[in-house]
Amino acid sequence: MDDQESKMDVRDSNGALLADGDSVTLIKDLKVKGTSVTLKRGTMVKNIRLTGDEGEIECRVEKVRDLVLKTEFVKKA
């Protein structure tokens, strides 16, 4: 599985390559399903983790743990 992840190109909304540990910024307000939390545009998300899907990343934001974000809503900081 490590070979697959190394070949996979995970890109943000602007096309910049993302890697484990990168910081990203949200480009639009996002409501988190199952909570009353709304993540505001411009929120900095640090130390992201790549998933097996090119279109998703895992992270922790504010009080939300193990959040999965679509890469189309973030840009590399």
PQR file with spaces between the fields and no chain letter, atoms N, CA, C, O and H, PARSE charges and radii, in Angstrom:
ATOM       1  N    MET     1       0.825   -1.196    0.000 -0.4000 1.5000
ATOM       2  CA   MET     1       0.000    0.000    0.000 -0.0000 2.0000
ATOM       3  C    MET     1       0.866    1.256    0.000  0.5500 1.7000
ATOM       4  O    MET     1       0.434    2.294   -0.502 -0.5500 1.4000
ATOM       5  N    ASP     2       2.072    1.188    0.548 -0.4000 1.5000
ATOM       6  CA   ASP     2       2.962    2.341    0.543 -0.0000 2.0000
ATOM       7  C    ASP     2       3.334    2.746   -0.873  0.5500 1.7000
ATOM       8  O    ASP     2       3.465    3.935   -1.164 -0.5500 1.4000
ATOM       9  H    ASP     2       2.423    0.345    0.956  0.4000 1.0000
ATOM      10  N    ASP     3       3.507    1.763   -1.765 -0.4000 1.5000
ATOM      11  CA   ASP     3       3.835    2.064   -3.155 -0.0000 2.0000
ATOM      12  C    ASP     3       2.691    2.807   -3.824  0.5500 1.7000
ATOM      13  O    ASP     3       2.918    3.736   -4.599 -0.5500 1.4000
ATOM      14  H    ASP     3       3.401    0.797   -1.529  0.4000 1.0000
ATOM      15  N    GLN     4       1.457    2.398   -3.525 -0.4000 1.5000
ATOM      16  CA   GLN     4       0.295    3.054   -4.109 -0.0000 2.0000
ATOM      17  C    GLN     4       0.194    4.504   -3.639  0.5500 1.7000
ATOM      18  O    GLN     4      -0.063    5.400   -4.443 -0.5500 1.4000
ATOM      19  H    GLN     4       1.273    1.643   -2.895  0.4000 1.0000
ATOM      20  N    GLU     5       0.395    4.737   -2.348 -0.4000 1.5000
ATOM      21  CA   GLU     5       0.281    6.089   -1.810 -0.0000 2.0000
ATOM      22  C    GLU     5       1.369    6.993   -2.354  0.5500 1.7000
ATOM      23  O    GLU     5       1.125    8.179   -2.577 -0.5500 1.4000
ATOM      24  H    GLU     5       0.605    4.009   -1.695  0.4000 1.0000
ATOM      25  N    SER     6       2.581    6.455   -2.576 -0.4000 1.5000
ATOM      26  CA   SER     6       3.662    7.295   -3.077 -0.0000 2.0000
ATOM      27  C    SER     6       3.432    7.685   -4.529  0.5500 1.7000
ATOM      28  O    SER     6       3.900    8.740   -4.958 -0.5500 1.4000
ATOM      29  H    SER     6       2.779    5.491   -2.395  0.4000 1.0000
ATOM      30  N    LYS     7       2.721    6.860   -5.301 -0.4000 1.5000
ATOM      31  CA   LYS     7       2.429    7.159   -6.700 -0.0000 2.0000
ATOM      32  C    LYS     7       1.220    8.086   -6.836  0.5500 1.7000
ATOM      33  O    LYS     7       1.064    8.759   -7.856 -0.5500 1.4000
ATOM      34  H    LYS     7       2.341    6.003   -4.953  0.4000 1.0000
ATOM      35  N    MET     8       0.374    8.122   -5.821 -0.4000 1.5000
ATOM      36  CA   MET     8      -0.849    8.906   -5.866 -0.0000 2.0000
ATOM      37  C    MET     8      -0.530   10.392   -5.702  0.5500 1.7000
ATOM      38  O    MET     8       0.187   10.778   -4.779 -0.5500 1.4000
ATOM      39  H    MET     8       0.501    7.576   -4.993  0.4000 1.0000
ATOM      40  N    ASP     9      -1.059   11.219   -6.592 -0.4000 1.5000
ATOM      41  CA   ASP     9      -0.881   12.663   -6.499 -0.0000 2.0000
ATOM      42  C    ASP     9      -2.123   13.285   -5.884  0.5500 1.7000
ATOM      43  O    ASP     9      -3.181   13.325   -6.511 -0.5500 1.4000
ATOM      44  H    ASP     9      -1.641   10.906   -7.343  0.4000 1.0000
ATOM      45  N    VAL    10      -1.992   13.771   -4.653 -0.4000 1.5000
ATOM      46  CA   VAL    10      -3.093   14.456   -3.986 -0.0000 2.0000
ATOM      47  C    VAL    10      -2.858   15.946   -4.167  0.5500 1.7000
ATOM      48  O    VAL    10      -1.824   16.473   -3.756 -0.5500 1.4000
ATOM      49  H    VAL    10      -1.132   13.739   -4.143  0.4000 1.0000
ATOM      50  N    ARG    11      -3.819   16.622   -4.783 -0.4000 1.5000
ATOM      51  CA   ARG    11      -3.656   18.036   -5.111 -0.0000 2.0000
ATOM      52  C    ARG    11      -4.769   18.862   -4.482  0.5500 1.7000
ATOM      53  O    ARG    11      -5.892   18.388   -4.315 -0.5500 1.4000
ATOM      54  H    ARG    11      -4.659   16.194   -5.116  0.4000 1.0000
ATOM      55  N    ASP    12      -4.437   20.121   -4.132 -0.4000 1.5000
ATOM      56  CA   ASP    12      -5.431   21.028   -3.557 -0.0000 2.0000
ATOM      57  C    ASP    12      -6.253   21.671   -4.677  0.5500 1.7000
ATOM      58  O    ASP    12      -6.129   21.281   -5.838 -0.5500 1.4000
ATOM      59  H    ASP    12      -3.524   20.506   -4.267  0.4000 1.0000
ATOM      60  N    SER    13      -7.081   22.644   -4.337 -0.4000 1.5000
ATOM      61  CA   SER    13      -7.958   23.285   -5.316 -0.0000 2.0000
ATOM      62  C    SER    13      -7.192   24.047   -6.382  0.5500 1.7000
ATOM      63  O    SER    13      -7.722   24.283   -7.467 -0.5500 1.4000
ATOM      64  H    SER    13      -7.181   22.961   -3.393  0.4000 1.0000
ATOM      65  N    ASN    14      -5.954   24.437   -6.095 -0.4000 1.5000
ATOM      66  CA   ASN    14      -5.134   25.165   -7.062 -0.0000 2.0000
ATOM      67  C    ASN    14      -4.169   24.266   -7.824  0.5500 1.7000
ATOM      68  O    ASN    14      -3.430   24.741   -8.687 -0.5500 1.4000
ATOM      69  H    ASN    14      -5.524   24.245   -5.213  0.4000 1.0000
ATOM      70  N    GLY    15      -4.167   22.980   -7.514 -0.4000 1.5000
ATOM      71  CA   GLY    15      -3.297   22.040   -8.209 -0.0000 2.0000
ATOM      72  C    GLY    15      -1.957   21.806   -7.554  0.5500 1.7000
ATOM      73  O    GLY    15      -1.115   21.115   -8.126 -0.5500 1.4000
ATOM      74  H    GLY    15      -4.767   22.594   -6.813  0.4000 1.0000
ATOM      75  N    ALA    16      -1.724   22.362   -6.363 -0.4000 1.5000
ATOM      76  CA   ALA    16      -0.458   22.154   -5.648 -0.0000 2.0000
ATOM      77  C    ALA    16      -0.465   20.765   -5.001  0.5500 1.7000
ATOM      78  O    ALA    16      -1.483   20.329   -4.464 -0.5500 1.4000
ATOM      79  H    ALA    16      -2.409   22.924   -5.898  0.4000 1.0000
ATOM      80  N    LEU    17       0.664   20.085   -5.057 -0.4000 1.5000
ATOM      81  CA   LEU    17       0.775   18.761   -4.447 -0.0000 2.0000
ATOM      82  C    LEU    17       0.713   18.858   -2.927  0.5500 1.7000
ATOM      83  O    LEU    17       1.316   19.749   -2.328 -0.5500 1.4000
ATOM      84  H    LEU    17       1.492   20.440   -5.493  0.4000 1.0000
ATOM      85  N    LEU    18      -0.020   17.935   -2.310 -0.4000 1.5000
ATOM      86  CA   LEU    18      -0.125   17.871   -0.856 -0.0000 2.0000
ATOM      87  C    LEU    18       0.596   16.632   -0.356  0.5500 1.7000
ATOM      88  O    LEU    18       0.629   15.606   -1.036 -0.5500 1.4000
ATOM      89  H    LEU    18      -0.509   17.212   -2.797  0.4000 1.0000
ATOM      90  N    ALA    19       1.173   16.731    0.837 -0.4000 1.5000
ATOM      91  CA   ALA    19       1.869   15.607    1.462 -0.0000 2.0000
ATOM      92  C    ALA    19       1.492   15.537    2.934  0.5500 1.7000
ATOM      93  O    ALA    19       0.977   16.505    3.494 -0.5500 1.4000
ATOM      94  H    ALA    19       1.146   17.564    1.389  0.4000 1.0000
ATOM      95  N    ASP    20       1.749   14.385    3.566 -0.4000 1.5000
ATOM      96  CA   ASP    20       1.496   14.242    4.998 -0.0000 2.0000
ATOM      97  C    ASP    20       2.221   15.336    5.767  0.5500 1.7000
ATOM      98  O    ASP    20       3.391   15.611    5.500 -0.5500 1.4000
ATOM      99  H    ASP    20       2.167   13.598    3.112  0.4000 1.0000
ATOM     100  N    GLY    21       1.537   15.962    6.721 -0.4000 1.5000
ATOM     101  CA   GLY    21       2.153   16.982    7.561 -0.0000 2.0000
ATOM     102  C    GLY    21       2.025   18.400    7.023  0.5500 1.7000
ATOM     103  O    GLY    21       2.400   19.347    7.714 -0.5500 1.4000
ATOM     104  H    GLY    21       0.587   15.739    6.938  0.4000 1.0000
ATOM     105  N    ASP    22       1.508   18.573    5.812 -0.4000 1.5000
ATOM     106  CA   ASP    22       1.337   19.920    5.254 -0.0000 2.0000
ATOM     107  C    ASP    22       0.259   20.687    6.010  0.5500 1.7000
ATOM     108  O    ASP    22      -0.551   20.103    6.731 -0.5500 1.4000
ATOM     109  H    ASP    22       1.204   17.803    5.250  0.4000 1.0000
ATOM     110  N    SER    23       0.264   22.005    5.832 -0.4000 1.5000
ATOM     111  CA   SER    23      -0.794   22.865    6.358 -0.0000 2.0000
ATOM     112  C    SER    23      -1.612   23.379    5.187  0.5500 1.7000
ATOM     113  O    SER    23      -1.067   23.712    4.135 -0.5500 1.4000
ATOM     114  H    SER    23       0.922   22.480    5.247  0.4000 1.0000
ATOM     115  N    VAL    24      -2.919   23.442    5.376 -0.4000 1.5000
ATOM     116  CA   VAL    24      -3.815   23.938    4.336 -0.0000 2.0000
ATOM     117  C    VAL    24      -4.774   24.959    4.931  0.5500 1.7000
ATOM     118  O    VAL    24      -4.954   25.030    6.147 -0.5500 1.4000
ATOM     119  H    VAL    24      -3.362   23.171    6.231  0.4000 1.0000
ATOM     120  N    THR    25      -5.386   25.747    4.053 -0.4000 1.5000
ATOM     121  CA   THR    25      -6.364   26.753    4.451 -0.0000 2.0000
ATOM     122  C    THR    25      -7.679   26.458    3.742  0.5500 1.7000
ATOM     123  O    THR    25      -7.683   26.110    2.561 -0.5500 1.4000
ATOM     124  H    THR    25      -5.241   25.689    3.065  0.4000 1.0000
ATOM     125  N    LEU    26      -8.794   26.595    4.452 -0.4000 1.5000
ATOM     126  CA   LEU    26     -10.109   26.380    3.837 -0.0000 2.0000
ATOM     127  C    LEU    26     -10.443   27.540    2.908  0.5500 1.7000
ATOM     128  O    LEU    26     -10.158   28.694    3.227 -0.5500 1.4000
ATOM     129  H    LEU    26      -8.791   26.878    5.411  0.4000 1.0000
ATOM     130  N    ILE    27     -11.048   27.239    1.758 -0.4000 1.5000
ATOM     131  CA   ILE    27     -11.390   28.295    0.805 -0.0000 2.0000
ATOM     132  C    ILE    27     -12.879   28.626    0.818  0.5500 1.7000
ATOM     133  O    ILE    27     -13.321   29.509    0.082 -0.5500 1.4000
ATOM     134  H    ILE    27     -11.279   26.302    1.499  0.4000 1.0000
ATOM     135  N    LYS    28     -13.662   27.924    1.650 -0.4000 1.5000
ATOM     136  CA   LYS    28     -15.083   28.264    1.807 -0.0000 2.0000
ATOM     137  C    LYS    28     -15.576   27.762    3.147  0.5500 1.7000
ATOM     138  O    LYS    28     -14.976   26.864    3.739 -0.5500 1.4000
ATOM     139  H    LYS    28     -13.303   27.207    2.247  0.4000 1.0000
ATOM     140  N    ASP    29     -16.677   28.344    3.633 -0.4000 1.5000
ATOM     141  CA   ASP    29     -17.278   27.897    4.887 -0.0000 2.0000
ATOM     142  C    ASP    29     -17.821   26.482    4.710  0.5500 1.7000
ATOM     143  O    ASP    29     -18.473   26.184    3.709 -0.5500 1.4000
ATOM     144  H    ASP    29     -17.164   29.073    3.153  0.4000 1.0000
ATOM     145  N    LEU    30     -17.554   25.617    5.678 -0.4000 1.5000
ATOM     146  CA   LEU    30     -18.015   24.235    5.611 -0.0000 2.0000
ATOM     147  C    LEU    30     -18.749   23.862    6.885  0.5500 1.7000
ATOM     148  O    LEU    30     -18.237   24.083    7.982 -0.5500 1.4000
ATOM     149  H    LEU    30     -17.024   25.859    6.491  0.4000 1.0000
ATOM     150  N    LYS    31     -19.945   23.300    6.754 -0.4000 1.5000
ATOM     151  CA   LYS    31     -20.675   22.772    7.904 -0.0000 2.0000
ATOM     152  C    LYS    31     -20.231   21.333    8.097  0.5500 1.7000
ATOM     153  O    LYS    31     -20.160   20.565    7.138 -0.5500 1.4000
ATOM     154  H    LYS    31     -20.361   23.120    5.862  0.4000 1.0000
ATOM     155  N    VAL    32     -19.931   20.967    9.347 -0.4000 1.5000
ATOM     156  CA   VAL    32     -19.483   19.619    9.657 -0.0000 2.0000
ATOM     157  C    VAL    32     -20.704   18.775   10.000  0.5500 1.7000
ATOM     158  O    VAL    32     -21.434   19.084   10.941 -0.5500 1.4000
ATOM     159  H    VAL    32     -19.989   21.592   10.126  0.4000 1.0000
ATOM     160  N    LYS    33     -20.921   17.716    9.238 -0.4000 1.5000
ATOM     161  CA   LYS    33     -22.078   16.844    9.455 -0.0000 2.0000
ATOM     162  C    LYS    33     -22.001   16.201   10.836  0.5500 1.7000
ATOM     163  O    LYS    33     -20.930   15.784   11.276 -0.5500 1.4000
ATOM     164  H    LYS    33     -20.327   17.465    8.473  0.4000 1.0000
ATOM     165  N    GLY    34     -23.135   16.124   11.509 -0.4000 1.5000
ATOM     166  CA   GLY    34     -23.200   15.481   12.808 -0.0000 2.0000
ATOM     167  C    GLY    34     -22.833   16.380   13.971  0.5500 1.7000
ATOM     168  O    GLY    34     -22.883   15.950   15.123 -0.5500 1.4000
ATOM     169  H    GLY    34     -24.005   16.463   11.152  0.4000 1.0000
ATOM     170  N    THR    35     -22.463   17.630   13.687 -0.4000 1.5000
ATOM     171  CA   THR    35     -22.122   18.581   14.747 -0.0000 2.0000
ATOM     172  C    THR    35     -22.770   19.918   14.434  0.5500 1.7000
ATOM     173  O    THR    35     -23.368   20.102   13.374 -0.5500 1.4000
ATOM     174  H    THR    35     -22.423   17.979   12.750  0.4000 1.0000
ATOM     175  N    SER    36     -22.642   20.851   15.374 -0.4000 1.5000
ATOM     176  CA   SER    36     -23.143   22.204   15.137 -0.0000 2.0000
ATOM     177  C    SER    36     -22.011   23.134   14.700  0.5500 1.7000
ATOM     178  O    SER    36     -22.186   24.352   14.655 -0.5500 1.4000
ATOM     179  H    SER    36     -22.156   20.701   16.235  0.4000 1.0000
ATOM     180  N    VAL    37     -20.850   22.556   14.378 -0.4000 1.5000
ATOM     181  CA   VAL    37     -19.662   23.342   14.032 -0.0000 2.0000
ATOM     182  C    VAL    37     -19.687   23.735   12.564  0.5500 1.7000
ATOM     183  O    VAL    37     -19.980   22.917   11.693 -0.5500 1.4000
ATOM     184  H    VAL    37     -20.708   21.566   14.414  0.4000 1.0000
ATOM     185  N    THR    38     -19.371   25.011   12.302 -0.4000 1.5000
ATOM     186  CA   THR    38     -19.156   25.490   10.937 -0.0000 2.0000
ATOM     187  C    THR    38     -17.729   25.994   10.858  0.5500 1.7000
ATOM     188  O    THR    38     -17.344   26.902   11.596 -0.5500 1.4000
ATOM     189  H    THR    38     -19.132   25.676   13.010  0.4000 1.0000
ATOM     190  N    LEU    39     -16.948   25.413    9.972 -0.4000 1.5000
ATOM     191  CA   LEU    39     -15.566   25.843    9.773 -0.0000 2.0000
ATOM     192  C    LEU    39     -15.564   27.016    8.819  0.5500 1.7000
ATOM     193  O    LEU    39     -16.103   26.923    7.717 -0.5500 1.4000
ATOM     194  H    LEU    39     -17.261   24.676    9.373  0.4000 1.0000
ATOM     195  N    LYS    40     -14.967   28.113    9.227 -0.4000 1.5000
ATOM     196  CA   LYS    40     -14.998   29.357    8.450 -0.0000 2.0000
ATOM     197  C    LYS    40     -13.904   29.376    7.385  0.5500 1.7000
ATOM     198  O    LYS    40     -12.851   28.757    7.538 -0.5500 1.4000
ATOM     199  H    LYS    40     -14.529   28.189   10.123  0.4000 1.0000
ATOM     200  N    ARG    41     -14.179   30.091    6.322 -0.4000 1.5000
ATOM     201  CA   ARG    41     -13.203   30.310    5.255 -0.0000 2.0000
ATOM     202  C    ARG    41     -11.954   30.950    5.861  0.5500 1.7000
ATOM     203  O    ARG    41     -12.061   31.859    6.683 -0.5500 1.4000
ATOM     204  H    ARG    41     -15.034   30.594    6.198  0.4000 1.0000
ATOM     205  N    GLY    42     -10.779   30.481    5.461 -0.4000 1.5000
ATOM     206  CA   GLY    42      -9.536   31.017    5.978 -0.0000 2.0000
ATOM     207  C    GLY    42      -8.993   30.267    7.176  0.5500 1.7000
ATOM     208  O    GLY    42      -7.902   30.579    7.654 -0.5500 1.4000
ATOM     209  H    GLY    42     -10.692   29.742    4.793  0.4000 1.0000
ATOM     210  N    THR    43      -9.734   29.276    7.678 -0.4000 1.5000
ATOM     211  CA   THR    43      -9.268   28.486    8.816 -0.0000 2.0000
ATOM     212  C    THR    43      -8.036   27.681    8.409  0.5500 1.7000
ATOM     213  O    THR    43      -8.038   27.003    7.382 -0.5500 1.4000
ATOM     214  H    THR    43     -10.620   29.022    7.290  0.4000 1.0000
ATOM     215  N    MET    44      -6.988   27.762    9.220 -0.4000 1.5000
ATOM     216  CA   MET    44      -5.746   27.030    8.960 -0.0000 2.0000
ATOM     217  C    MET    44      -5.854   25.638    9.561  0.5500 1.7000
ATOM     218  O    MET    44      -6.191   25.485   10.735 -0.5500 1.4000
ATOM     219  H    MET    44      -6.985   28.313   10.055  0.4000 1.0000
ATOM     220  N    VAL    45      -5.571   24.634    8.760 -0.4000 1.5000
ATOM     221  CA   VAL    45      -5.571   23.245    9.202 -0.0000 2.0000
ATOM     222  C    VAL    45      -4.138   22.749    9.096  0.5500 1.7000
ATOM     223  O    VAL    45      -3.562   22.718    8.009 -0.5500 1.4000
ATOM     224  H    VAL    45      -5.298   24.758    7.806  0.4000 1.0000
ATOM     225  N    LYS    46      -3.563   22.359   10.237 -0.4000 1.5000
ATOM     226  CA   LYS    46      -2.166   21.940   10.273 -0.0000 2.0000
ATOM     227  C    LYS    46      -2.060   20.421   10.359  0.5500 1.7000
ATOM     228  O    LYS    46      -2.961   19.740   10.850 -0.5500 1.4000
ATOM     229  H    LYS    46      -4.031   22.384   11.120  0.4000 1.0000
ATOM     230  N    ASN    47      -0.944   19.918    9.873 -0.4000 1.5000
ATOM     231  CA   ASN    47      -0.592   18.508   10.007 -0.0000 2.0000
ATOM     232  C    ASN    47      -1.642   17.571    9.416  0.5500 1.7000
ATOM     233  O    ASN    47      -2.195   16.728   10.121 -0.5500 1.4000
ATOM     234  H    ASN    47      -0.212   20.471    9.475  0.4000 1.0000
ATOM     235  N    ILE    48      -1.914   17.721    8.121 -0.4000 1.5000
ATOM     236  CA   ILE    48      -2.894   16.861    7.451 -0.0000 2.0000
ATOM     237  C    ILE    48      -2.307   15.471    7.239  0.5500 1.7000
ATOM     238  O    ILE    48      -1.091   15.278    7.271 -0.5500 1.4000
ATOM     239  H    ILE    48      -1.464   18.407    7.548  0.4000 1.0000
ATOM     240  N    ARG    49      -3.203   14.503    7.020 -0.4000 1.5000
ATOM     241  CA   ARG    49      -2.803   13.138    6.688 -0.0000 2.0000
ATOM     242  C    ARG    49      -3.507   12.738    5.398  0.5500 1.7000
ATOM     243  O    ARG    49      -4.693   13.013    5.218 -0.5500 1.4000
ATOM     244  H    ARG    49      -4.190   14.659    6.994  0.4000 1.0000
ATOM     245  N    LEU    50      -2.774   12.090    4.507 -0.4000 1.5000
ATOM     246  CA   LEU    50      -3.361   11.627    3.257 -0.0000 2.0000
ATOM     247  C    LEU    50      -4.129   10.341    3.507  0.5500 1.7000
ATOM     248  O    LEU    50      -3.754    9.543    4.366 -0.5500 1.4000
ATOM     249  H    LEU    50      -1.810   11.867    4.653  0.4000 1.0000
ATOM     250  N    THR    51      -5.203   10.144    2.758 -0.4000 1.5000
ATOM     251  CA   THR    51      -5.989    8.909    2.825 -0.0000 2.0000
ATOM     252  C    THR    51      -5.701    8.115    1.562  0.5500 1.7000
ATOM     253  O    THR    51      -4.851    8.514    0.765 -0.5500 1.4000
ATOM     254  H    THR    51      -5.507   10.793    2.061  0.4000 1.0000
ATOM     255  N    GLY    52      -6.373    7.030    1.368 -0.4000 1.5000
ATOM     256  CA   GLY    52      -6.214    6.235    0.159 -0.0000 2.0000
ATOM     257  C    GLY    52      -6.931    6.844   -1.037  0.5500 1.7000
ATOM     258  O    GLY    52      -6.830    6.325   -2.148 -0.5500 1.4000
ATOM     259  H    GLY    52      -7.064    6.706    2.015  0.4000 1.0000
ATOM     260  N    ASP    53      -7.651    7.934   -0.825 -0.4000 1.5000
ATOM     261  CA   ASP    53      -8.425    8.595   -1.877 -0.0000 2.0000
ATOM     262  C    ASP    53      -7.745    9.902   -2.268  0.5500 1.7000
ATOM     263  O    ASP    53      -7.381   10.696   -1.401 -0.5500 1.4000
ATOM     264  H    ASP    53      -7.733    8.356    0.078  0.4000 1.0000
ATOM     265  N    GLU    54      -7.573   10.125   -3.556 -0.4000 1.5000
ATOM     266  CA   GLU    54      -6.915   11.348   -4.034 -0.0000 2.0000
ATOM     267  C    GLU    54      -7.712   12.602   -3.723  0.5500 1.7000
ATOM     268  O    GLU    54      -7.140   13.691   -3.673 -0.5500 1.4000
ATOM     269  H    GLU    54      -7.868    9.480   -4.260  0.4000 1.0000
ATOM     270  N    GLY    55      -9.004   12.481   -3.514 -0.4000 1.5000
ATOM     271  CA   GLY    55      -9.855   13.641   -3.305 -0.0000 2.0000
ATOM     272  C    GLY    55     -10.131   13.976   -1.856  0.5500 1.7000
ATOM     273  O    GLY    55     -10.935   14.865   -1.578 -0.5500 1.4000
ATOM     274  H    GLY    55      -9.468   11.597   -3.555  0.4000 1.0000
ATOM     275  N    GLU    56      -9.477   13.277   -0.908 -0.4000 1.5000
ATOM     276  CA   GLU    56      -9.760   13.500    0.505 -0.0000 2.0000
ATOM     277  C    GLU    56      -8.485   13.531    1.336  0.5500 1.7000
ATOM     278  O    GLU    56      -7.489   12.891    1.000 -0.5500 1.4000
ATOM     279  H    GLU    56      -8.824   12.554   -1.134  0.4000 1.0000
ATOM     280  N    ILE    57      -8.537   14.300    2.441 -0.4000 1.5000
ATOM     281  CA   ILE    57      -7.462   14.338    3.424 -0.0000 2.0000
ATOM     282  C    ILE    57      -8.090   14.209    4.816  0.5500 1.7000
ATOM     283  O    ILE    57      -9.259   14.544    5.008 -0.5500 1.4000
ATOM     284  H    ILE    57      -9.346   14.821    2.714  0.4000 1.0000
ATOM     285  N    GLU    58      -7.316   13.728    5.769 -0.4000 1.5000
ATOM     286  CA   GLU    58      -7.764   13.639    7.160 -0.0000 2.0000
ATOM     287  C    GLU    58      -7.059   14.718    7.967  0.5500 1.7000
ATOM     288  O    GLU    58      -5.915   15.073    7.681 -0.5500 1.4000
ATOM     289  H    GLU    58      -6.367   13.455    5.612  0.4000 1.0000
ATOM     290  N    CYS    59      -7.761   15.245    8.992 -0.4000 1.5000
ATOM     291  CA   CYS    59      -7.156   16.284    9.826 -0.0000 2.0000
ATOM     292  C    CYS    59      -7.936   16.423   11.122  0.5500 1.7000
ATOM     293  O    CYS    59      -8.943   15.751   11.344 -0.5500 1.4000
ATOM     294  H    CYS    59      -8.690   14.956    9.223  0.4000 1.0000
ATOM     295  N    ARG    60      -7.440   17.317   11.972 -0.4000 1.5000
ATOM     296  CA   ARG    60      -8.135   17.705   13.207 -0.0000 2.0000
ATOM     297  C    ARG    60      -8.288   19.212   13.171  0.5500 1.7000
ATOM     298  O    ARG    60      -7.333   19.941   12.905 -0.5500 1.4000
ATOM     299  H    ARG    60      -6.622   17.863   11.792  0.4000 1.0000
ATOM     300  N    VAL    61      -9.504   19.673   13.442 -0.4000 1.5000
ATOM     301  CA   VAL    61      -9.792   21.106   13.428 -0.0000 2.0000
ATOM     302  C    VAL    61     -10.617   21.445   14.657  0.5500 1.7000
ATOM     303  O    VAL    61     -11.602   20.774   14.964 -0.5500 1.4000
ATOM     304  H    VAL    61     -10.281   19.080   13.658  0.4000 1.0000
ATOM     305  N    GLU    62     -10.208   22.487   15.351 -0.4000 1.5000
ATOM     306  CA   GLU    62     -10.928   22.964   16.532 -0.0000 2.0000
ATOM     307  C    GLU    62     -11.312   21.803   17.440  0.5500 1.7000
ATOM     308  O    GLU    62     -10.438   21.130   17.985 -0.5500 1.4000
ATOM     309  H    GLU    62      -9.408   23.032   15.102  0.4000 1.0000
ATOM     310  N    LYS    63     -12.608   21.563   17.606 -0.4000 1.5000
ATOM     311  CA   LYS    63     -13.083   20.503   18.500 -0.0000 2.0000
ATOM     312  C    LYS    63     -13.452   19.238   17.734  0.5500 1.7000
ATOM     313  O    LYS    63     -13.966   18.289   18.325 -0.5500 1.4000
ATOM     314  H    LYS    63     -13.318   22.110   17.163  0.4000 1.0000
ATOM     315  N    VAL    64     -13.199   19.212   16.438 -0.4000 1.5000
ATOM     316  CA   VAL    64     -13.566   18.065   15.609 -0.0000 2.0000
ATOM     317  C    VAL    64     -12.332   17.209   15.367  0.5500 1.7000
ATOM     318  O    VAL    64     -11.348   17.670   14.788 -0.5500 1.4000
ATOM     319  H    VAL    64     -12.781   19.983   15.958  0.4000 1.0000
ATOM     320  N    ARG    65     -12.391   15.958   15.814 -0.4000 1.5000
ATOM     321  CA   ARG    65     -11.261   15.045   15.621 -0.0000 2.0000
ATOM     322  C    ARG    65     -11.551   14.128   14.445  0.5500 1.7000
ATOM     323  O    ARG    65     -12.707   13.819   14.153 -0.5500 1.4000
ATOM     324  H    ARG    65     -13.190   15.583   16.284  0.4000 1.0000
ATOM     325  N    ASP    66     -10.497   13.699   13.777 -0.4000 1.5000
ATOM     326  CA   ASP    66     -10.606   12.753   12.665 -0.0000 2.0000
ATOM     327  C    ASP    66     -11.610   13.218   11.606  0.5500 1.7000
ATOM     328  O    ASP    66     -12.515   12.481   11.216 -0.5500 1.4000
ATOM     329  H    ASP    66      -9.558   13.950   14.014  0.4000 1.0000
ATOM     330  N    LEU    67     -11.428   14.429   11.165 -0.4000 1.5000
ATOM     331  CA   LEU    67     -12.280   15.026   10.147 -0.0000 2.0000
ATOM     332  C    LEU    67     -11.718   14.701    8.772  0.5500 1.7000
ATOM     333  O    LEU    67     -10.504   14.746    8.574 -0.5500 1.4000
ATOM     334  H    LEU    67     -10.693   15.028   11.482  0.4000 1.0000
ATOM     335  N    VAL    68     -12.589   14.374    7.817 -0.4000 1.5000
ATOM     336  CA   VAL    68     -12.168   14.130    6.442 -0.0000 2.0000
ATOM     337  C    VAL    68     -12.668   15.291    5.590  0.5500 1.7000
ATOM     338  O    VAL    68     -13.862   15.585    5.554 -0.5500 1.4000
ATOM     339  H    VAL    68     -13.576   14.338    7.978  0.4000 1.0000
ATOM     340  N    LEU    69     -11.730   15.947    4.903 -0.4000 1.5000
ATOM     341  CA   LEU    69     -12.069   17.084    4.044 -0.0000 2.0000
ATOM     342  C    LEU    69     -11.803   16.736    2.592  0.5500 1.7000
ATOM     343  O    LEU    69     -10.855   16.014    2.282 -0.5500 1.4000
ATOM     344  H    LEU    69     -10.759   15.708    4.932  0.4000 1.0000
ATOM     345  N    LYS    70     -12.631   17.245    1.713 -0.4000 1.5000
ATOM     346  CA   LYS    70     -12.379   17.099    0.282 -0.0000 2.0000
ATOM     347  C    LYS    70     -11.318   18.116   -0.120  0.5500 1.7000
ATOM     348  O    LYS    70     -11.340   19.260    0.334 -0.5500 1.4000
ATOM     349  H    LYS    70     -13.401   17.832    1.965  0.4000 1.0000
ATOM     350  N    THR    71     -10.393   17.693   -0.971 -0.4000 1.5000
ATOM     351  CA   THR    71      -9.286   18.561   -1.366 -0.0000 2.0000
ATOM     352  C    THR    71      -9.742   19.743   -2.208  0.5500 1.7000
ATOM     353  O    THR    71      -8.998   20.714   -2.343 -0.5500 1.4000
ATOM     354  H    THR    71     -10.375   16.763   -1.340  0.4000 1.0000
ATOM     355  N    GLU    72     -10.937   19.692   -2.774 -0.4000 1.5000
ATOM     356  CA   GLU    72     -11.435   20.802   -3.588 -0.0000 2.0000
ATOM     357  C    GLU    72     -11.772   22.031   -2.727  0.5500 1.7000
ATOM     358  O    GLU    72     -11.985   23.118   -3.265 -0.5500 1.4000
ATOM     359  H    GLU    72     -11.541   18.904   -2.664  0.4000 1.0000
ATOM     360  N    PHE    73     -11.821   21.868   -1.401 -0.4000 1.5000
ATOM     361  CA   PHE    73     -12.153   22.973   -0.502 -0.0000 2.0000
ATOM     362  C    PHE    73     -10.955   23.522    0.253  0.5500 1.7000
ATOM     363  O    PHE    73     -11.129   24.337    1.159 -0.5500 1.4000
ATOM     364  H    PHE    73     -11.648   20.986   -0.964  0.4000 1.0000
ATOM     365  N    VAL    74      -9.740   23.098   -0.092 -0.4000 1.5000
ATOM     366  CA   VAL    74      -8.554   23.566    0.616 -0.0000 2.0000
ATOM     367  C    VAL    74      -7.492   24.042   -0.377  0.5500 1.7000
ATOM     368  O    VAL    74      -7.473   23.647   -1.543 -0.5500 1.4000
ATOM     369  H    VAL    74      -9.599   22.436   -0.828  0.4000 1.0000
ATOM     370  N    LYS    75      -6.607   24.910    0.136 -0.4000 1.5000
ATOM     371  CA   LYS    75      -5.429   25.298   -0.636 -0.0000 2.0000
ATOM     372  C    LYS    75      -4.220   25.215    0.284  0.5500 1.7000
ATOM     373  O    LYS    75      -4.316   25.456    1.487 -0.5500 1.4000
ATOM     374  H    LYS    75      -6.624   25.231    1.084  0.4000 1.0000
ATOM     375  N    LYS    76      -3.094   24.874   -0.300 -0.4000 1.5000
ATOM     376  CA   LYS    76      -1.867   24.708    0.470 -0.0000 2.0000
ATOM     377  C    LYS    76      -1.421   26.050    1.030  0.5500 1.7000
ATOM     378  O    LYS    76      -1.451   27.064    0.333 -0.5500 1.4000
ATOM     379  H    LYS    76      -3.016   24.679   -1.277  0.4000 1.0000
ATOM     380  N    ALA    77      -1.006   26.050    2.295 -0.4000 1.5000
ATOM     381  CA   ALA    77      -0.584   27.286    2.941 -0.0000 2.0000
ATOM     382  C    ALA    77       0.899   27.525    2.724  0.5500 1.7000
ATOM     383  O    ALA    77       1.439   28.525    3.198 -0.5500 1.4000
ATOM     384  H    ALA    77      -0.981   25.226    2.862  0.4000 1.0000
